[in-house]
């Protein structure tokens, strides 16, 4: 049976209305009529602003008193309701079309996670209940984005946990591995993985094939077609992962192992959202304290789930960009942070300062002077910027690629504030106002409209 199983995941727009759900349900029924055994995974109904979207549930709590942060455990209980509602409605839609179906919460589907509320990771899946449902002739419909965590195996039930943004993609890939599925299909409202954001390049072509590594890189760098964790999970068992459009019959994009799609090439151009870039000056820090200061910055931001872009390190500084909507968190935890390091005469009290010193930071520095030597770790801020990245398979390290990028952007009179690279990408930090123009410039320079 396993070689007939296709995991079919439908995103928020694919289940947002009764018409969309009907279209999605017909995709499932069509697959079954072709001899495929579908296992459906659904996201919450709709996107931000719609009554049953995840953000709507989050705002329901936060609007009670914005100064009181919701409890992470109880927030997971609430936002998981979006997928539960979606799964039940989708299963019932299939029943009205004459196909027996059964809805499952993540835990009922056998998904076990670690205990990190809001950003849990799947640790195991026991799909016995799903297989029993299939054997009974039913189409399982599983809540994406969720699982359960049980610290004490003797206790009944478990704590409901959610997998973080894009977690339904992760659910689909993980179930595909657990069920030894023939394919995992991610249905959305675009025809597949594009060479660029269609808002920037109107007729950007759809890629027929990309590798797991490339799509993970594209996702990490801002594109929201597939969650990178989903690509990484599918890659472990080399299960074909497809990105398709719920609302068209286009073949979509197949995501495959690099062995099936060798060769050097540029895959596409992607971009992040609005960012704040910060460069920390460590030139005044004692050499023996630098590693601990750097570690403290990264550990603090990781603890609060802050995403970092464009990391760079030099003998005198470290730098990175953070999403603008996460900057208030960064400012809250780092601006004015005090770190005493060393002992005796070598003891130094470091105070972090982001941008221009606030009265609170200056007061803190004055008060600390009586306790010993105080030094500031100052971060220069560059606001209103974004990262545009050229993504390619075994291509970025070729001589001349960096030069071609810089020459093209200079000719277009686009300022490059910072650069970084990896095995699969070359990124530039540019003013936010130039985001779309940068994407178009690089798309044209590397002739991505001709890609197949």
URJOTA-V810949 format. One record per residue. N is the residue number from 0. D_CENTER is the distance of its C-alpha to the mean C-alpha in Angstrom with 1 decimal. Layout:
N | D_CENTER
N | D_CENTER
This chain:
0 | 32.2
1 | 29.0
2 | 29.4
3 | 29.4
4 | 26.3
5 | 23.4
6 | 20.3
7 | 19.6
8 | 16.5
9 | 16.9
10 | 14.4
11 | 15.5
12 | 17.6
13 | 19.2
14 | 20.7
15 | 21.2
16 | 25.0
17 | 27.8
18 | 28.1
19 | 24.5
20 | 24.8
21 | 28.1
22 | 26.7
23 | 23.9
24 | 26.6
25 | 28.8
26 | 26.2
27 | 26.3
28 | 30.1
29 | 30.5
30 | 28.7
31 | 30.9
32 | 34.0
33 | 33.2
34 | 33.4
35 | 29.7
36 | 28.8
37 | 25.7
38 | 23.4
39 | 21.3
40 | 18.0
41 | 17.3
42 | 14.9
43 | 16.6
44 | 19.1
45 | 18.1
46 | 15.9
47 | 16.5
48 | 20.2
49 | 21.2
50 | 23.2
51 | 21.2
52 | 17.6
53 | 15.4
54 | 15.8
55 | 19.5
56 | 20.0
57 | 18.3
58 | 20.7
59 | 23.6
60 | 23.6
61 | 22.9
62 | 25.6
63 | 28.2
64 | 28.3
65 | 25.5
66 | 27.0
67 | 26.3
68 | 22.8
69 | 22.3
70 | 22.6
71 | 19.3
72 | 21.1
73 | 22.6
74 | 19.5
75 | 18.0
76 | 21.3
77 | 21.1
78 | 17.7
79 | 18.2
80 | 21.1
81 | 19.1
82 | 18.3
83 | 21.8
84 | 23.4
85 | 21.5
86 | 22.5
87 | 26.1
88 | 26.5
89 | 25.2
90 | 27.4
91 | 30.3
92 | 29.7
93 | 30.2
94 | 33.3
95 | 34.8
96 | 34.5
97 | 36.5
98 | 33.9
99 | 33.8
100 | 30.4
101 | 29.1
102 | 26.0
103 | 24.4
104 | 22.3
105 | 19.8
106 | 22.5
107 | 25.2
108 | 23.4
109 | 23.6
110 | 20.1
111 | 20.5
112 | 18.0
113 | 18.5
114 | 19.4
115 | 16.5
116 | 16.4
117 | 13.3
118 | 11.0
119 | 13.3
120 | 13.3
121 | 15.5
122 | 18.8
123 | 21.0
124 | 21.7
125 | 25.3
126 | 25.4
127 | 29.1
128 | 29.1
129 | 27.1
130 | 29.7
131 | 32.5
132 | 31.3
133 | 31.1
134 | 34.6
135 | 35.9
136 | 34.9
137 | 32.0
138 | 28.6
139 | 26.0
140 | 23.4
141 | 20.7
142 | 18.5
143 | 14.9
144 | 12.6
145 | 15.6
146 | 18.1
147 | 20.9
148 | 21.9
149 | 25.6
150 | 26.9
151 | 30.5
152 | 31.1
153 | 34.4
154 | 32.9
155 | 32.4
156 | 29.1
157 | 26.1
158 | 23.5
159 | 20.9
160 | 17.3
161 | 13.9
162 | 10.8
163 | 8.3
164 | 6.3
165 | 6.0
166 | 8.6
167 | 11.2
168 | 10.0
169 | 10.2
170 | 13.6
171 | 14.8
172 | 14.4
173 | 15.9
174 | 18.7
175 | 19.3
176 | 20.0
177 | 22.0
178 | 24.1
179 | 24.5
180 | 23.6
181 | 24.8
182 | 21.5
183 | 18.2
184 | 17.9
185 | 14.9
186 | 16.7
187 | 15.5
188 | 17.6
189 | 17.6
190 | 19.7
191 | 17.1
192 | 15.3
193 | 17.2
194 | 18.5
195 | 17.4
196 | 16.4
197 | 19.5
198 | 20.0
199 | 20.8
200 | 22.5
201 | 24.1
202 | 25.1
203 | 22.2
204 | 22.9
205 | 20.8
206 | 20.4
207 | 22.4
208 | 20.8
209 | 18.1
210 | 17.5
211 | 14.8
212 | 14.5
213 | 14.3
214 | 11.7
215 | 9.4
216 | 10.6
217 | 10.2
218 | 6.5
219 | 6.2
220 | 8.9
221 | 7.9
222 | 8.6
223 | 7.2
224 | 9.6
225 | 8.1
226 | 5.2
227 | 6.2
228 | 7.7
229 | 9.6
230 | 11.1
231 | 12.1
232 | 13.8
233 | 15.6
234 | 16.7
235 | 18.5
236 | 21.0
237 | 20.7
238 | 20.3
239 | 20.0
240 | 16.8
241 | 17.5
242 | 15.8
243 | 18.6
244 | 19.8
245 | 21.2
246 | 23.7
247 | 25.2
248 | 26.7
249 | 25.0
250 | 24.4
251 | 20.7
252 | 18.9
253 | 19.4
254 | 17.1
255 | 19.6
256 | 20.6
257 | 21.7
258 | 25.3
259 | 25.4
260 | 24.4
261 | 26.0
262 | 26.9
263 | 25.8
264 | 24.2
265 | 21.9
266 | 19.2
267 | 17.9
268 | 17.0
269 | 13.7
270 | 13.2
271 | 11.1
272 | 12.2
273 | 15.1
274 | 15.4
275 | 18.2
276 | 19.3
277 | 21.5
278 | 23.9
279 | 25.7
280 | 29.3
281 | 30.4
282 | 33.7
283 | 35.8
284 | 34.4
285 | 36.5
286 | 35.3
287 | 35.4
288 | 33.0
289 | 30.3
290 | 28.3
291 | 28.3
292 | 27.3
293 | 24.3
294 | 23.3
295 | 23.8
296 | 21.5
297 | 18.5
298 | 19.3
299 | 19.7
300 | 16.3
301 | 14.6
302 | 16.7
303 | 15.3
304 | 11.6
305 | 11.7
306 | 9.3
307 | 11.7
308 | 12.5
309 | 15.8
310 | 17.3
311 | 21.0
312 | 24.0
313 | 27.7
314 | 30.9
315 | 31.0
316 | 27.4
317 | 23.7
318 | 21.2
319 | 17.5
320 | 15.7
321 | 13.7
322 | 12.4
323 | 15.6
324 | 14.7
325 | 14.2
326 | 17.3
327 | 19.7
328 | 18.3
329 | 18.8
330 | 22.2
331 | 23.2
332 | 22.6
333 | 23.7
334 | 26.3
335 | 29.6
336 | 28.3
337 | 31.4
338 | 31.6
339 | 35.1
340 | 35.4
341 | 38.5
342 | 41.8
343 | 45.3
344 | 46.1
345 | 42.8
346 | 40.8
347 | 38.5
348 | 36.5
349 | 33.4
350 | 32.0
351 | 28.7
352 | 29.0
353 | 26.3
354 | 28.0
355 | 31.4
356 | 33.0
357 | 33.1
358 | 36.4
359 | 34.6
360 | 33.7
361 | 37.1
362 | 38.8
363 | 36.8
364 | 37.9
365 | 41.6
366 | 41.7
367 | 40.3
368 | 42.9
369 | 45.5
370 | 43.6
371 | 43.4
372 | 41.9
373 | 38.9
374 | 36.6
375 | 33.6
376 | 30.3
377 | 29.6
378 | 26.3
379 | 26.9
380 | 24.4
381 | 23.5
382 | 22.1
383 | 21.3
384 | 19.4
385 | 16.4
386 | 15.3
387 | 16.3
388 | 15.9
389 | 18.1
390 | 16.6
391 | 19.2
392 | 20.5
393 | 23.1
394 | 23.9
395 | 22.6
396 | 25.4
397 | 28.2
398 | 30.8
399 | 30.7
400 | 27.1
401 | 26.5
402 | 29.9
403 | 29.2
404 | 26.1
405 | 28.0
406 | 31.1
407 | 29.4
408 | 27.7
409 | 31.0
410 | 32.9
411 | 30.6
412 | 31.3
413 | 27.6
414 | 27.3
415 | 25.0
416 | 24.3
417 | 22.6
418 | 21.5
419 | 19.6
420 | 19.2
421 | 18.0
422 | 19.3
423 | 17.2
424 | 16.8
425 | 18.9
426 | 17.6
427 | 19.7
428 | 19.4
429 | 21.4
430 | 22.6
431 | 20.5
432 | 23.5
433 | 23.5
434 | 19.9
435 | 21.0
436 | 24.2
437 | 22.5
438 | 20.4
439 | 23.6
440 | 25.6
441 | 23.6
442 | 23.2
443 | 27.0
444 | 27.9
445 | 26.3
446 | 27.6
447 | 24.4
448 | 26.2
449 | 28.4
450 | 25.7
451 | 26.0
